[in-house]
Amino acid sequence: MNLSQRPHLLPMNATPRRSGMVSLEEAVTHAPTLASLQQRIQESSRHLTMIQQLIPAPLRRHVKAGPLQDDDWCLLVGNATAASKLRQLVPAIQQELNQKGAKVTSIRIKIQAASR
């Protein structure tokens, strides 16, 4: 017998969980923190879409949208060479974002180690 079948053993603020998996949409609906995280991820992706044309085609596959915190945005790159080239583009990227209404005042470039 599990705890949800014995409600007298549950903490007062606990709600019984249903068995099985929960979809991402359900989890986000019931967790404001997840909703905020999902919103920031989507906004970061939109920012990358806004500046995509500024990134040289061979470099694009090395650049990913990273964390967005308030007005600070991070771009993730696969190697130091890509990071160096992207740093040269930061002023143009900043200008493009401002022209398109994105509220980003600082852009960081971070090298992300390749996943194995």
C-alpha positions in Angstrom: 0.0 0.0 0.0 1.4 3.4 -0.9 1.1 6.7 0.9 -1.7 8.0 -1.3 -3.8 5.1 -0.2 -3.2 6.0 3.4 -3.9 9.8 3.5 -3.4 9.9 7.3 0.4 9.4 6.6 0.7 12.2 4.1 2.1 15.5 5.2 -0.7 18.1 5.5 0.5 20.1 2.4 1.1 17.1 0.2 -1.2 16.2 -2.6 -1.4 12.6 -3.7 0.4 12.0 -7.1 -1.1 10.1 -9.9 0.9 7.2 -11.1 2.5 7.6 -14.5 4.3 10.3 -16.3 3.3 13.9 -16.6 3.6 15.8 -19.9 5.8 18.9 -20.0 2.8 21.1 -20.6 1.1 19.7 -17.4 4.3 20.2 -15.4 4.7 23.8 -16.6 1.0 24.5 -15.8 1.4 23.4 -12.2 4.9 24.8 -11.6 5.5 28.6 -12.0 9.2 28.1 -11.9 9.1 25.8 -14.8 6.8 28.2 -16.7 9.3 31.0 -16.2 12.2 28.8 -17.3 10.3 27.7 -20.4 9.5 31.3 -21.3 13.2 32.3 -20.9 14.3 29.4 -23.1 11.8 30.4 -25.8 12.9 34.0 -25.6 16.5 33.1 -25.9 15.8 31.0 -29.0 13.9 34.0 -30.5 16.9 36.2 -29.9 19.1 33.7 -31.8 16.6 33.7 -34.7 16.8 37.5 -34.8 20.6 37.6 -35.2 21.0 34.4 -37.3 21.7 36.4 -40.5 24.6 38.2 -38.9 26.5 35.0 -38.1 28.6 33.7 -41.1 27.0 30.5 -42.4 30.0 28.2 -41.5 29.9 29.5 -37.9 26.1 29.1 -37.4 26.3 25.4 -36.6 28.6 26.2 -33.7 26.3 28.8 -32.0 23.5 27.9 -29.7 21.1 30.1 -27.6 22.2 30.1 -24.0 20.8 31.3 -20.8 18.8 34.6 -20.7 18.7 36.3 -17.3 17.0 39.7 -17.2 18.9 41.7 -19.8 22.0 39.5 -19.9 22.1 36.9 -22.7 24.6 34.2 -23.3 25.6 32.5 -26.5 27.1 29.1 -26.4 29.7 28.1 -28.9 31.5 24.8 -29.6 35.1 26.0 -29.7 37.5 28.9 -29.0 37.8 29.8 -32.7 34.1 30.3 -33.0 34.0 32.2 -29.7 36.7 34.6 -31.0 34.8 35.3 -34.2 31.5 35.7 -32.4 33.0 38.2 -30.0 33.9 40.4 -32.9 30.2 40.4 -33.9 28.8 41.3 -30.5 28.4 45.1 -31.3 26.4 44.2 -34.5 24.4 41.6 -32.6 23.6 44.0 -29.8 22.5 46.6 -32.4 20.3 44.1 -34.2 18.6 43.0 -31.0 17.9 46.6 -30.0 16.5 47.5 -33.4 14.1 44.5 -33.1 13.0 45.4 -29.6 14.9 42.8 -27.6 15.8 44.1 -24.2 19.4 42.8 -24.0 22.1 45.1 -22.6 25.0 42.6 -22.3 26.0 39.5 -24.3 28.3 36.9 -23.1 30.0 34.2 -25.2 30.7 30.9 -23.5 32.6 27.9 -24.9 30.5 24.8 -24.3 32.4 21.5 -24.2 31.2 19.0 -26.7 29.0 16.3 -25.2 30.2 12.8 -25.5 
